[in-house]
Amino acid sequence: MSEQKLPGNKSELMSAIEREWNLLMDVVAKLEQANKMTTPDAGGWSPKDNLAHLAEWMNVLMGYHLDHRPAHEVLGVSEDVTRGWDMEVINPVLFERNKDRSTKDVLDGLKNMYGKLVKKLESMPFEDLLKPRRADDPEKRPVLLWVLGDTAEHFEEHRGTIEKMSQHAILS
């Protein structure tokens, strides 16, 4: 998570999340119209796979970062998968779990997860998001960093990936 200007209040936070969500959904709508949601990139990930990934990490945000449940429980995987938070281990497991789902199922799940997350964030006092994510964190980093990292920043990152894929796919 890079150094950034953090939202100063709940309204700014929710606005940033909604803005990136809407931009992502605009790209998704274009790909759906072009019937390119399942076209994989060179790494084997399709736009649909990127969206399933986003839903998984919004679930992690809610269950692990906000509710403090064990990561392996939240993800429904063995403890070995989440030990050390190695994305080179976790993300392929999540990819395999979701790769054969239909586009409709992934989109429905993504939108449902987003709705749950927005509702959860709206119900939380902004001050709670400014508290350290973990009491034993020597840097006392606020949970807000993970909220942004698994929402607005993650949406923006994958929107960029999907846009690159879509430019190639639509031109093909």
Buried (B, 14 or more C-beta within 10 A) or exposed (E): EEEEEBBEEBEEBBEBBBEBBEBBBEBBEBBBEEEBBBBBBEEEBBBBBBBBBBBBBBBBBBBBBBEEEEBBEBBEBEEEBBEEEEEEBBBEBBBEBBBEBEBEEBBEBBBEBBEEBBEBBEEEEBEEBEEEBEEEEEEEEBBBBBBBBBBBBBBBBBBEBBBEBBEEBEEE
